[in-house]
Amino acid sequence: MKKEIETIAKEYFELKEKIRVLESRISELKEVLFTEFDSNDVDEVYAEDVHVYRVNRPKISWNETILKSILAPKGLWEAVLRVENKKIRDLIENGLISESELAEAKATRDMWYTYAEQVFPVERADVSHSTPTGTEVGGVKRLIITDLSRMKEGRICIVGIDRENNVIRPVIPYGGVKEDYILDKTGKPIITPFAEIEFKFIRPLPKPPHAEDWELDTNYRPGLMGRLSEEEMRGFLERISDRSVREIFGAAIHEGRYTNQGEGNRSLGAIKAVKVLGVNYSRKEVGKYGYRITFSDMSGAIYNLPVTDCAFRMYCDRLRIRDGRSTGAIGSELQQRLNRSEVFLRVGLTRPFAKMHNRCYLQVSGIHAFPDYREKDQDRGEIHSGKSKAYSVSNVRKAYPRTYESWTEEDDKKLIAEYWSGKTIEELVELFGRQRGGIESRLKKLGMIG
């Protein structure tokens, strides 16, 4: 055993030495690259099939002494205590203080990150719509939006099809596309399914099976050019749909759940569902819910997949929070409604999960039904099998036990503390047993939100 551990120790030392030498060489090469980038006013270089580029993520820091002198007289110092950029951004975004008032306390320095990747050319798939080849150049393109789905950490995934039938996924490398990107200057969402949006792109970034990625030019704001009518939406989905989920990816689907990294030539597409066998909407933990759909396609295959479609998830949440319905009832009602409609599903692949053997898992990124599964206000009784929904305090209190109770001083202190700790409105609804409107109203009264 002593000999074995000595061998391991020696190998460990040798590897650390190799890493030290390599890191030193990387630093030297990085310095040369940055000098070249700066002198040529560029941020990238291509060398045959290798792409090396840098991204600047400016780091903001605050002078605590100056910041306190600005915030304390306004009674806002308690809101930050420990200086964090997110907390200060919240103060600005909620209109409690202006950015110009804090300028003296703010310092920004460039933080450049360098990345290298191998670039794979991608062949066009023999389908009714194509994926970019990797040889196209960037510029302004108009896309019909097909997918708008939610990812982690406030990021979203947008997918569309251009006038040449190329499937394009606008991406911002490493940082990701944030939720506020879909809004115009007034805060109104313009990037929605079946809207025609004008983007400006820098270049394609295909990496099979995610061959549809194009890097966005973030200096160019997206513009709304128009929207498809319901008849146009239906015809559009008919035209781009595949017969089965398996046909979408051009790769083996293992256990009905995933493909392997590097296999296939597409990462998303559309199919027409033959039957919706179940909609599962359930609570996973405090403030977090799961959304899944089970369906069959025209080949007879059955899939049970998570749903990332923003509109579908928001609709489920609204029925639970606004109307006080149970998650089980919502799932059952939506299954019935979908089975009374013609349903098209957008099915895509996640990015590879390193912890799960680099598998790319299937997910439903869009649910489109004709007629629409979302009930209209004047037609609200239809989803309840013809019965009207009687409003009563007792019904609401079944879902929100503390609805209509007075707020105590202790409640207010706890609400402020939990809000500043980073909890979402959804999490506060669960924690306090009150409706969303009640939570938001109290936060406004306490000056926490505008």
TORKOL-4160 file (C-alpha; in steps of 0.2 Angstrom, whole numbers, padded with zeros to 4 digits, m for minus):
450
<pt num="1" X="0000" Y="0000" Z="0000"/>
<pt num="2" X="0014" Y="0012" Z="0004"/>
<pt num="3" X="0022" Y="0009" Z="m0013"/>
<pt num="4" X="0006" Y="0012" Z="m0022"/>
<pt num="5" X="0002" Y="0028" Z="m0013"/>
<pt num="6" X="0020" Y="0034" Z="m0017"/>
<pt num="7" X="0017" Y="0031" Z="m0035"/>
<pt num="8" X="0000" Y="0040" Z="m0035"/>
<pt num="9" X="0009" Y="0055" Z="m0026"/>
<pt num="10" X="0023" Y="0055" Z="m0039"/>
<pt num="11" X="0010" Y="0055" Z="m0053"/>
<pt num="12" X="0000" Y="0069" Z="m0045"/>
<pt num="13" X="0016" Y="0080" Z="m0043"/>
<pt num="14" X="0021" Y="0077" Z="m0062"/>
<pt num="15" X="0003" Y="0081" Z="m0068"/>
<pt num="16" X="0003" Y="0097" Z="m0057"/>
<pt num="17" X="0020" Y="0102" Z="m0065"/>
<pt num="18" X="0013" Y="0099" Z="m0083"/>
<pt num="19" X="m0002" Y="0109" Z="m0079"/>
<pt num="20" X="0009" Y="0123" Z="m0072"/>
<pt num="21" X="0019" Y="0123" Z="m0088"/>
<pt num="22" X="0004" Y="0122" Z="m0099"/>
<pt num="23" X="m0005" Y="0136" Z="m0089"/>
<pt num="24" X="0011" Y="0147" Z="m0091"/>
<pt num="25" X="0011" Y="0144" Z="m0110"/>
<pt num="26" X="m0008" Y="0148" Z="m0111"/>
<pt num="27" X="m0005" Y="0164" Z="m0103"/>
<pt num="28" X="0009" Y="0168" Z="m0115"/>
<pt num="29" X="m0002" Y="0164" Z="m0130"/>
<pt num="30" X="m0017" Y="0173" Z="m0123"/>
<pt num="31" X="m0006" Y="0189" Z="m0122"/>
<pt num="32" X="m0001" Y="0187" Z="m0140"/>
<pt num="33" X="m0019" Y="0184" Z="m0146"/>
<pt num="34" X="m0025" Y="0200" Z="m0136"/>
<pt num="35" X="m0011" Y="0211" Z="m0143"/>
<pt num="36" X="m0016" Y="0205" Z="m0161"/>
<pt num="37" X="m0035" Y="0207" Z="m0157"/>
<pt num="38" X="m0032" Y="0225" Z="m0150"/>
<pt num="39" X="m0021" Y="0230" Z="m0165"/>
<pt num="40" X="m0033" Y="0224" Z="m0178"/>
<pt num="41" X="m0049" Y="0229" Z="m0168"/>
<pt num="42" X="m0056" Y="0212" Z="m0168"/>
<pt num="43" X="m0061" Y="0199" Z="m0155"/>
<pt num="44" X="m0059" Y="0183" Z="m0164"/>
<pt num="45" X="m0048" Y="0173" Z="m0176"/>
<pt num="46" X="m0052" Y="0157" Z="m0187"/>
<pt num="47" X="m0038" Y="0144" Z="m0190"/>
<pt num="48" X="m0045" Y="0131" Z="m0202"/>
<pt num="49" X="m0058" Y="0122" Z="m0191"/>
<pt num="50" X="m0053" Y="0131" Z="m0175"/>
<pt num="51" X="m0062" Y="0147" Z="m0169"/>
<pt num="52" X="m0054" Y="0157" Z="m0154"/>
<pt num="53" X="m0063" Y="0172" Z="m0148"/>
<pt num="54" X="m0064" Y="0183" Z="m0133"/>
<pt num="55" X="m0079" Y="0190" Z="m0124"/>
<pt num="56" X="m0079" Y="0205" Z="m0112"/>
<pt num="57" X="m0090" Y="0204" Z="m0097"/>
<pt num="58" X="m0087" Y="0221" Z="m0088"/>
<pt num="59" X="m0086" Y="0218" Z="m0069"/>
<pt num="60" X="m0095" Y="0232" Z="m0059"/>
<pt num="61" X="m0089" Y="0236" Z="m0041"/>
<pt num="62" X="m0095" Y="0249" Z="m0029"/>
<pt num="63" X="m0086" Y="0260" Z="m0017"/>
<pt num="64" X="m0095" Y="0256" Z="m0001"/>
<pt num="65" X="m0091" Y="0272" Z="0008"/>
<pt num="66" X="m0098" Y="0283" Z="m0006"/>
<pt num="67" X="m0112" Y="0271" Z="m0009"/>
<pt num="68" X="m0118" Y="0272" Z="0010"/>
<pt num="69" X="m0117" Y="0291" Z="0010"/>
<pt num="70" X="m0129" Y="0291" Z="m0005"/>
<pt num="71" X="m0141" Y="0278" Z="0001"/>
<pt num="72" X="m0142" Y="0281" Z="0019"/>
<pt num="73" X="m0150" Y="0298" Z="0018"/>
<pt num="74" X="m0164" Y="0290" Z="0007"/>
<pt num="75" X="m0167" Y="0276" Z="0020"/>
<pt num="76" X="m0160" Y="0263" Z="0007"/>
<pt num="77" X="m0144" Y="0257" Z="0015"/>
<pt num="78" X="m0153" Y="0244" Z="0025"/>
<pt num="79" X="m0159" Y="0237" Z="0008"/>
<pt num="80" X="m0141" Y="0232" Z="0003"/>
<pt num="81" X="m0130" Y="0231" Z="0019"/>
<pt num="82" X="m0119" Y="0218" Z="0010"/>
<pt num="83" X="m0115" Y="0227" Z="m0007"/>
<pt num="84" X="m0121" Y="0216" Z="m0021"/>
<pt num="85" X="m0123" Y="0222" Z="m0039"/>
<pt num="86" X="m0140" Y="0214" Z="m0040"/>
<pt num="87" X="m0147" Y="0222" Z="m0025"/>
<pt num="88" X="m0142" Y="0239" Z="m0031"/>
<pt num="89" X="m0149" Y="0235" Z="m0049"/>
<pt num="90" X="m0166" Y="0231" Z="m0040"/>
<pt num="91" X="m0166" Y="0248" Z="m0032"/>
<pt num="92" X="m0163" Y="0257" Z="m0049"/>
<pt num="93" X="m0176" Y="0246" Z="m0058"/>
<pt num="94" X="m0189" Y="0249" Z="m0044"/>
<pt num="95" X="m0187" Y="0268" Z="m0046"/>
<pt num="96" X="m0181" Y="0270" Z="m0028"/>
<pt num="97" X="m0165" Y="0279" Z="m0035"/>
<pt num="98" X="m0158" Y="0284" Z="m0052"/>
<pt num="99" X="m0142" Y="0277" Z="m0060"/>
<pt num="100" X="m0135" Y="0295" Z="m0061"/>
<pt num="101" X="m0136" Y="0297" Z="m0042"/>
<pt num="102" X="m0125" Y="0282" Z="m0040"/>
<pt num="103" X="m0112" Y="0286" Z="m0054"/>
<pt num="104" X="m0099" Y="0292" Z="m0041"/>
<pt num="105" X="m0099" Y="0276" Z="m0031"/>
<pt num="106" X="m0098" Y="0264" Z="m0047"/>
<pt num="107" X="m0083" Y="0257" Z="m0055"/>
<pt num="108" X="m0082" Y="0246" Z="m0070"/>
<pt num="109" X="m0068" Y="0236" Z="m0077"/>
<pt num="110" X="m0066" Y="0225" Z="m0092"/>
<pt num="111" X="m0066" Y="0207" Z="m0089"/>
<pt num="112" X="m0061" Y="0197" Z="m0105"/>
<pt num="113" X="m0064" Y="0179" Z="m0106"/>
<pt num="114" X="m0056" Y="0169" Z="m0120"/>
<pt num="115" X="m0064" Y="0153" Z="m0128"/>
<pt num="116" X="m0058" Y="0141" Z="m0141"/>
<pt num="117" X="m0069" Y="0128" Z="m0150"/>
<pt num="118" X="m0069" Y="0117" Z="m0165"/>
<pt num="119" X="m0081" Y="0122" Z="m0179"/>
<pt num="120" X="m0090" Y="0109" Z="m0188"/>
<pt num="121" X="m0098" Y="0111" Z="m0205"/>
<pt num="122" X="m0116" Y="0105" Z="m0206"/>
<pt num="123" X="m0124" Y="0097" Z="m0221"/>
<pt num="124" X="m0142" Y="0102" Z="m0226"/>
<pt num="125" X="m0155" Y="0090" Z="m0220"/>
<pt num="126" X="m0167" Y="0083" Z="m0233"/>
<pt num="127" X="m0182" Y="0090" Z="m0225"/>
<pt num="128" X="m0195" Y="0103" Z="m0229"/>
<pt num="129" X="m0185" Y="0116" Z="m0220"/>
<pt num="130" X="m0166" Y="0117" Z="m0218"/>
<pt num="131" X="m0153" Y="0121" Z="m0205"/>
<pt num="132" X="m0139" Y="0133" Z="m0209"/>
<pt num="133" X="m0123" Y="0125" Z="m0217"/>
<pt num="134" X="m0111" Y="0135" Z="m0206"/>
<pt num="135" X="m0104" Y="0144" Z="m0222"/>
<pt num="136" X="m0117" Y="0158" Z="m0222"/>
<pt num="137" X="m0113" Y="0176" Z="m0216"/>
<pt num="138" X="m0122" Y="0186" Z="m0204"/>
<pt num="139" X="m0133" Y="0201" Z="m0207"/>
<pt num="140" X="m0151" Y="0206" Z="m0205"/>
<pt num="141" X="m0164" Y="0192" Z="m0206"/>
<pt num="142" X="m0182" Y="0191" Z="m0203"/>
<pt num="143" X="m0189" Y="0175" Z="m0193"/>
<pt num="144" X="m0206" Y="0168" Z="m0190"/>
<pt num="145" X="m0205" Y="0164" Z="m0172"/>
<pt num="146" X="m0209" Y="0145" Z="m0169"/>
<pt num="147" X="m0203" Y="0143" Z="m0151"/>
<pt num="148" X="m0201" Y="0153" Z="m0135"/>
<pt num="149" X="m0196" Y="0143" Z="m0120"/>
<pt num="150" X="m0190" Y="0145" Z="m0103"/>
<pt num="151" X="m0172" Y="0140" Z="m0097"/>
<pt num="152" X="m0163" Y="0142" Z="m0081"/>
<pt num="153" X="m0157" Y="0158" Z="m0072"/>
<pt num="154" X="m0169" Y="0170" Z="m0081"/>
<pt num="155" X="m0164" Y="0164" Z="m0099"/>
<pt num="156" X="m0175" Y="0160" Z="m0113"/>
<pt num="157" X="m0173" Y="0151" Z="m0130"/>
<pt num="158" X="m0180" Y="0158" Z="m0146"/>
<pt num="159" X="m0181" Y="0149" Z="m0162"/>
<pt num="160" X="m0188" Y="0154" Z="m0179"/>
<pt num="161" X="m0188" Y="0150" Z="m0198"/>
<pt num="162" X="m0182" Y="0163" Z="m0211"/>
<pt num="163" X="m0189" Y="0166" Z="m0228"/>
<pt num="164" X="m0177" Y="0153" Z="m0236"/>
<pt num="165" X="m0184" Y="0140" Z="m0223"/>
<pt num="166" X="m0168" Y="0139" Z="m0213"/>
<pt num="167" X="m0171" Y="0135" Z="m0195"/>
<pt num="168" X="m0162" Y="0148" Z="m0184"/>
<pt num="169" X="m0159" Y="0149" Z="m0165"/>
<pt num="170" X="m0153" Y="0166" Z="m0160"/>
<pt num="171" X="m0140" Y="0164" Z="m0146"/>
<pt num="172" X="m0128" Y="0175" Z="m0136"/>
<pt num="173" X="m0113" Y="0164" Z="m0132"/>
<pt num="174" X="m0110" Y="0160" Z="m0114"/>
<pt num="175" X="m0121" Y="0174" Z="m0107"/>
<pt num="176" X="m0137" Y="0167" Z="m0115"/>
<pt num="177" X="m0153" Y="0177" Z="m0120"/>
<pt num="178" X="m0161" Y="0185" Z="m0105"/>
<pt num="179" X="m0180" Y="0187" Z="m0103"/>
<pt num="180" X="m0180" Y="0206" Z="m0106"/>
<pt num="181" X="m0173" Y="0204" Z="m0123"/>
<pt num="182" X="m0191" Y="0199" Z="m0130"/>
<pt num="183" X="m0197" Y="0216" Z="m0124"/>
<pt num="184" X="m0198" Y="0233" Z="m0133"/>
<pt num="185" X="m0194" Y="0249" Z="m0125"/>
<pt num="186" X="m0211" Y="0251" Z="m0116"/>
<pt num="187" X="m0209" Y="0233" Z="m0108"/>
<pt num="188" X="m0221" Y="0225" Z="m0120"/>
<pt num="189" X="m0217" Y="0208" Z="m0127"/>
<pt num="190" X="m0214" Y="0208" Z="m0145"/>
<pt num="191" X="m0205" Y="0191" Z="m0148"/>
<pt num="192" X="m0220" Y="0179" Z="m0147"/>
<pt num="193" X="m0224" Y="0163" Z="m0157"/>
<pt num="194" X="m0229" Y="0167" Z="m0175"/>
<pt num="195" X="m0223" Y="0185" Z="m0174"/>
<pt num="196" X="m0211" Y="0190" Z="m0188"/>
<pt num="197" X="m0196" Y="0198" Z="m0180"/>
<pt num="198" X="m0181" Y="0206" Z="m0188"/>
<pt num="199" X="m0164" Y="0202" Z="m0180"/>
<pt num="200" X="m0146" Y="0205" Z="m0184"/>
<pt num="201" X="m0134" Y="0191" Z="m0184"/>
<pt num="202" X="m0115" Y="0190" Z="m0183"/>
<pt num="203" X="m0112" Y="0172" Z="m0189"/>
<pt num="204" X="m0118" Y="0154" Z="m0188"/>
<pt num="205" X="m0112" Y="0144" Z="m0174"/>
<pt num="206" X="m0117" Y="0126" Z="m0178"/>
<pt num="207" X="m0112" Y="0112" Z="m0166"/>
<pt num="208" X="m0122" Y="0096" Z="m0170"/>
<pt num="209" X="m0135" Y="0092" Z="m0166"/>
<pt num="210" X="m0138" Y="0110" Z="m0162"/>
<pt num="211" X="m0135" Y="0115" Z="m0180"/>
<pt num="212" X="m0147" Y="0130" Z="m0179"/>
<pt num="213" X="m0137" Y="0142" Z="m0168"/>
<pt num="214" X="m0133" Y="0159" Z="m0174"/>
<pt num="215" X="m0124" Y="0172" Z="m0164"/>
<pt num="216" X="m0135" Y="0188" Z="m0161"/>
<pt num="217" X="m0128" Y="0206" Z="m0163"/>
<pt num="218" X="m0134" Y="0213" Z="m0147"/>
<pt num="219" X="m0131" Y="0231" Z="m0152"/>
<pt num="220" X="m0146" Y="0229" Z="m0164"/>
<pt num="221" X="m0163" Y="0228" Z="m0156"/>
<pt num="222" X="m0176" Y="0216" Z="m0163"/>
<pt num="223" X="m0190" Y="0223" Z="m0172"/>
<pt num="224" X="m0208" Y="0217" Z="m0174"/>
<pt num="225" X="m0213" Y="0216" Z="m0193"/>
<pt num="226" X="m0230" Y="0208" Z="m0191"/>
<pt num="227" X="m0239" Y="0192" Z="m0185"/>
<pt num="228" X="m0247" Y="0177" Z="m0194"/>
<pt num="229" X="m0266" Y="0175" Z="m0194"/>
<pt num="230" X="m0273" Y="0159" Z="m0186"/>
<pt num="231" X="m0276" Y="0152" Z="m0203"/>
<pt num="232" X="m0258" Y="0156" Z="m0208"/>
<pt num="233" X="m0251" Y="0149" Z="m0192"/>
<pt num="234" X="m0260" Y="0132" Z="m0195"/>
<pt num="235" X="m0254" Y="0131" Z="m0213"/>
<pt num="236" X="m0236" Y="0136" Z="m0208"/>
<pt num="237" X="m0236" Y="0122" Z="m0195"/>
<pt num="238" X="m0243" Y="0109" Z="m0207"/>
<pt num="239" X="m0229" Y="0114" Z="m0219"/>
<pt num="240" X="m0214" Y="0112" Z="m0207"/>
<pt num="241" X="m0220" Y="0097" Z="m0198"/>
<pt num="242" X="m0212" Y="0079" Z="m0198"/>
<pt num="243" X="m0222" Y="0063" Z="m0197"/>
<pt num="244" X="m0214" Y="0058" Z="m0181"/>
<pt num="245" X="m0202" Y="0063" Z="m0167"/>
<pt num="246" X="m0189" Y="0051" Z="m0173"/>
<pt num="247" X="m0189" Y="0059" Z="m0190"/>
<pt num="248" X="m0185" Y="0076" Z="m0183"/>
<pt num="249" X="m0167" Y="0073" Z="m0177"/>
<pt num="250" X="m0160" Y="0060" Z="m0189"/>
<pt num="251" X="m0153" Y="0051" Z="m0174"/>
<pt num="252" X="m0157" Y="0036" Z="m0162"/>
<pt num="253" X="m0169" Y="0041" Z="m0148"/>
<pt num="254" X="m0164" Y="0031" Z="m0132"/>
<pt num="255" X="m0177" Y="0026" Z="m0120"/>
<pt num="256" X="m0189" Y="0038" Z="m0128"/>
<pt num="257" X="m0180" Y="0052" Z="m0119"/>
<pt num="258" X="m0163" Y="0057" Z="m0126"/>
<pt num="259" X="m0150" Y="0057" Z="m0140"/>
<pt num="260" X="m0131" Y="0057" Z="m0139"/>
<pt num="261" X="m0120" Y="0072" Z="m0141"/>
<pt num="262" X="m0114" Y="0074" Z="m0159"/>
<pt num="263" X="m0127" Y="0062" Z="m0167"/>
<pt num="264" X="m0140" Y="0069" Z="m0179"/>
<pt num="265" X="m0142" Y="0084" Z="m0190"/>
<pt num="266" X="m0156" Y="0094" Z="m0181"/>
<pt num="267" X="m0160" Y="0098" Z="m0163"/>
<pt num="268" X="m0178" Y="0103" Z="m0165"/>
<pt num="269" X="m0194" Y="0101" Z="m0176"/>
<pt num="270" X="m0213" Y="0100" Z="m0176"/>
<pt num="271" X="m0225" Y="0085" Z="m0177"/>
<pt num="272" X="m0244" Y="0084" Z="m0176"/>
<pt num="273" X="m0249" Y="0074" Z="m0160"/>
<pt num="274" X="m0261" Y="0060" Z="m0164"/>
<pt num="275" X="m0268" Y="0060" Z="m0146"/>
<pt num="276" X="m0263" Y="0068" Z="m0129"/>
<pt num="277" X="m0263" Y="0054" Z="m0116"/>
<pt num="278" X="m0259" Y="0065" Z="m0101"/>
<pt num="279" X="m0254" Y="0083" Z="m0095"/>
<pt num="280" X="m0245" Y="0082" Z="m0079"/>
<pt num="281" X="m0244" Y="0099" Z="m0069"/>
<pt num="282" X="m0237" Y="0096" Z="m0051"/>
<pt num="283" X="m0227" Y="0104" Z="m0038"/>
<pt num="284" X="m0209" Y="0099" Z="m0036"/>
<pt num="285" X="m0204" Y="0109" Z="m0021"/>
<pt num="286" X="m0208" Y="0126" Z="m0013"/>
<pt num="287" X="m0211" Y="0139" Z="m0027"/>
<pt num="288" X="m0206" Y="0126" Z="m0041"/>
<pt num="289" X="m0218" Y="0116" Z="m0053"/>
<pt num="290" X="m0216" Y="0103" Z="m0066"/>
<pt num="291" X="m0224" Y="0103" Z="m0083"/>
<pt num="292" X="m0225" Y="0087" Z="m0093"/>
<pt num="293" X="m0236" Y="0081" Z="m0108"/>
<pt num="294" X="m0238" Y="0063" Z="m0114"/>
<pt num="295" X="m0243" Y="0061" Z="m0132"/>
<pt num="296" X="m0242" Y="0049" Z="m0147"/>
<pt num="297" X="m0236" Y="0053" Z="m0164"/>
<pt num="298" X="m0241" Y="0047" Z="m0182"/>
<pt num="299" X="m0229" Y="0032" Z="m0180"/>
<pt num="300" X="m0238" Y="0026" Z="m0165"/>
<pt num="301" X="m0223" Y="0030" Z="m0153"/>
<pt num="302" X="m0227" Y="0037" Z="m0136"/>
<pt num="303" X="m0217" Y="0050" Z="m0127"/>
<pt num="304" X="m0218" Y="0058" Z="m0110"/>
<pt num="305" X="m0208" Y="0074" Z="m0110"/>
<pt num="306" X="m0206" Y="0090" Z="m0100"/>
<pt num="307" X="m0213" Y="0106" Z="m0107"/>
<pt num="308" X="m0203" Y="0122" Z="m0108"/>
<pt num="309" X="m0215" Y="0132" Z="m0118"/>
<pt num="310" X="m0217" Y="0149" Z="m0109"/>
<pt num="311" X="m0235" Y="0152" Z="m0114"/>
<pt num="312" X="m0241" Y="0135" Z="m0108"/>
<pt num="313" X="m0232" Y="0136" Z="m0092"/>
<pt num="314" X="m0238" Y="0154" Z="m0088"/>
<pt num="315" X="m0256" Y="0148" Z="m0092"/>
<pt num="316" X="m0255" Y="0133" Z="m0080"/>
<pt num="317" X="m0248" Y="0145" Z="m0066"/>
<pt num="318" X="m0262" Y="0158" Z="m0070"/>
<pt num="319" X="m0276" Y="0145" Z="m0068"/>
<pt num="320" X="m0268" Y="0139" Z="m0051"/>
<pt num="321" X="m0264" Y="0157" Z="m0044"/>
<pt num="322" X="m0279" Y="0167" Z="m0051"/>
<pt num="323" X="m0293" Y="0154" Z="m0050"/>
<pt num="324" X="m0287" Y="0143" Z="m0036"/>
<pt num="325" X="m0288" Y="0127" Z="m0046"/>
<pt num="326" X="m0278" Y="0112" Z="m0041"/>
<pt num="327" X="m0263" Y="0106" Z="m0051"/>
<pt num="328" X="m0272" Y="0089" Z="m0054"/>
<pt num="329" X="m0288" Y="0097" Z="m0061"/>
<pt num="330" X="m0278" Y="0109" Z="m0072"/>
<pt num="331" X="m0269" Y="0095" Z="m0080"/>
<pt num="332" X="m0285" Y="0085" Z="m0083"/>
<pt num="333" X="m0294" Y="0099" Z="m0090"/>
<pt num="334" X="m0280" Y="0104" Z="m0102"/>
<pt num="335" X="m0279" Y="0086" Z="m0108"/>
<pt num="336" X="m0297" Y="0086" Z="m0112"/>
<pt num="337" X="m0296" Y="0103" Z="m0121"/>
<pt num="338" X="m0281" Y="0098" Z="m0131"/>
<pt num="339" X="m0289" Y="0082" Z="m0137"/>
<pt num="340" X="m0304" Y="0092" Z="m0144"/>
<pt num="341" X="m0291" Y="0102" Z="m0154"/>
<pt num="342" X="m0278" Y="0099" Z="m0168"/>
<pt num="343" X="m0262" Y="0099" Z="m0159"/>
<pt num="344" X="m0245" Y="0103" Z="m0166"/>
<pt num="345" X="m0230" Y="0101" Z="m0154"/>
<pt num="346" X="m0212" Y="0108" Z="m0156"/>
<pt num="347" X="m0200" Y="0095" Z="m0150"/>
<pt num="348" X="m0182" Y="0099" Z="m0146"/>
<pt num="349" X="m0166" Y="0094" Z="m0138"/>
<pt num="350" X="m0157" Y="0101" Z="m0122"/>
<pt num="351" X="m0139" Y="0105" Z="m0123"/>
<pt num="352" X="m0128" Y="0090" Z="m0118"/>
<pt num="353" X="m0128" Y="0086" Z="m0099"/>
<pt num="354" X="m0110" Y="0083" Z="m0094"/>
<pt num="355" X="m0116" Y="0074" Z="m0078"/>
<pt num="356" X="m0127" Y="0063" Z="m0088"/>
<pt num="357" X="m0114" Y="0056" Z="m0101"/>
<pt num="358" X="m0117" Y="0071" Z="m0113"/>
<pt num="359" X="m0135" Y="0066" Z="m0117"/>
<pt num="360" X="m0146" Y="0078" Z="m0126"/>
<pt num="361" X="m0164" Y="0076" Z="m0118"/>
<pt num="362" X="m0180" Y="0078" Z="m0128"/>
<pt num="363" X="m0192" Y="0092" Z="m0122"/>
<pt num="364" X="m0208" Y="0101" Z="m0129"/>
<pt num="365" X="m0204" Y="0119" Z="m0133"/>
<pt num="366" X="m0220" Y="0124" Z="m0141"/>
<pt num="367" X="m0238" Y="0118" Z="m0139"/>
<pt num="368" X="m0250" Y="0125" Z="m0153"/>
<pt num="369" X="m0268" Y="0120" Z="m0154"/>
<pt num="370" X="m0282" Y="0124" Z="m0166"/>
<pt num="371" X="m0294" Y="0130" Z="m0158"/>
<pt num="372" X="m0282" Y="0137" Z="m0144"/>
<pt num="373" X="m0282" Y="0127" Z="m0128"/>
<pt num="374" X="m0282" Y="0143" Z="m0118"/>
<pt num="375" X="m0299" Y="0148" Z="m0113"/>
<pt num="376" X="m0306" Y="0165" Z="m0117"/>
<pt num="377" X="m0313" Y="0176" Z="m0103"/>
<pt num="378" X="m0331" Y="0175" Z="m0110"/>
<pt num="379" X="m0329" Y="0156" Z="m0113"/>
<pt num="380" X="m0322" Y="0151" Z="m0096"/>
<pt num="381" X="m0336" Y="0139" Z="m0092"/>
<pt num="382" X="m0331" Y="0128" Z="m0106"/>
<pt num="383" X="m0316" Y="0120" Z="m0098"/>
<pt num="384" X="m0327" Y="0116" Z="m0083"/>
<pt num="385" X="m0338" Y="0104" Z="m0093"/>
<pt num="386" X="m0351" Y="0118" Z="m0095"/>
<pt num="387" X="m0352" Y="0122" Z="m0076"/>
<pt num="388" X="m0349" Y="0140" Z="m0071"/>
<pt num="389" X="m0335" Y="0144" Z="m0058"/>
<pt num="390" X="m0343" Y="0151" Z="m0042"/>
<pt num="391" X="m0332" Y="0163" Z="m0033"/>
<pt num="392" X="m0331" Y="0162" Z="m0014"/>
<pt num="393" X="m0319" Y="0166" Z="m0001"/>
<pt num="394" X="m0319" Y="0149" Z="0006"/>
<pt num="395" X="m0314" Y="0142" Z="m0011"/>
<pt num="396" X="m0300" Y="0154" Z="m0013"/>
<pt num="397" X="m0294" Y="0151" Z="0005"/>
<pt num="398" X="m0292" Y="0132" Z="0001"/>
<pt num="399" X="m0278" Y="0137" Z="m0011"/>
<pt num="400" X="m0272" Y="0152" Z="m0001"/>
<pt num="401" X="m0275" Y="0150" Z="0018"/>
<pt num="402" X="m0270" Y="0167" Z="0023"/>
<pt num="403" X="m0280" Y="0177" Z="0009"/>
<pt num="404" X="m0289" Y="0192" Z="0016"/>
<pt num="405" X="m0280" Y="0191" Z="0033"/>
<pt num="406" X="m0272" Y="0208" Z="0039"/>
<pt num="407" X="m0253" Y="0210" Z="0038"/>
<pt num="408" X="m0244" Y="0211" Z="0054"/>
<pt num="409" X="m0228" Y="0220" Z="0058"/>
<pt num="410" X="m0219" Y="0203" Z="0059"/>
<pt num="411" X="m0226" Y="0198" Z="0042"/>
<pt num="412" X="m0220" Y="0214" Z="0034"/>
<pt num="413" X="m0202" Y="0211" Z="0041"/>
<pt num="414" X="m0202" Y="0193" Z="0035"/>
<pt num="415" X="m0208" Y="0199" Z="0018"/>
<pt num="416" X="m0195" Y="0212" Z="0016"/>
<pt num="417" X="m0181" Y="0200" Z="0021"/>
<pt num="418" X="m0187" Y="0186" Z="0010"/>
<pt num="419" X="m0189" Y="0197" Z="m0005"/>
<pt num="420" X="m0171" Y="0204" Z="m0003"/>
<pt num="421" X="m0164" Y="0187" Z="m0001"/>
<pt num="422" X="m0169" Y="0184" Z="m0019"/>
<pt num="423" X="m0186" Y="0174" Z="m0018"/>
<pt num="424" X="m0197" Y="0176" Z="m0032"/>
<pt num="425" X="m0216" Y="0181" Z="m0031"/>
<pt num="426" X="m0221" Y="0163" Z="m0034"/>
<pt num="427" X="m0210" Y="0157" Z="m0019"/>
<pt num="428" X="m0217" Y="0171" Z="m0008"/>
<pt num="429" X="m0235" Y="0166" Z="m0013"/>
<pt num="430" X="m0231" Y="0148" Z="m0007"/>
<pt num="431" X="m0222" Y="0154" Z="0009"/>
<pt num="432" X="m0235" Y="0166" Z="0014"/>
<pt num="433" X="m0251" Y="0157" Z="0009"/>
<pt num="434" X="m0257" Y="0172" Z="0000"/>
<pt num="435" X="m0262" Y="0176" Z="m0018"/>
<pt num="436" X="m0250" Y="0184" Z="m0030"/>
<pt num="437" X="m0260" Y="0201" Z="m0031"/>
<pt num="438" X="m0259" Y="0202" Z="m0012"/>
<pt num="439" X="m0240" Y="0199" Z="m0011"/>
<pt num="440" X="m0237" Y="0212" Z="m0025"/>
<pt num="441" X="m0249" Y="0225" Z="m0017"/>
<pt num="442" X="m0240" Y="0223" Z="0000"/>
<pt num="443" X="m0222" Y="0224" Z="m0008"/>
<pt num="444" X="m0228" Y="0240" Z="m0017"/>
<pt num="445" X="m0235" Y="0248" Z="m0001"/>
<pt num="446" X="m0218" Y="0244" Z="0008"/>
<pt num="447" X="m0209" Y="0252" Z="m0007"/>
<pt num="448" X="m0200" Y="0236" Z="m0012"/>
<pt num="449" X="m0207" Y="0237" Z="m0030"/>
<pt num="450" X="m0213" Y="0251" Z="m0041"/>
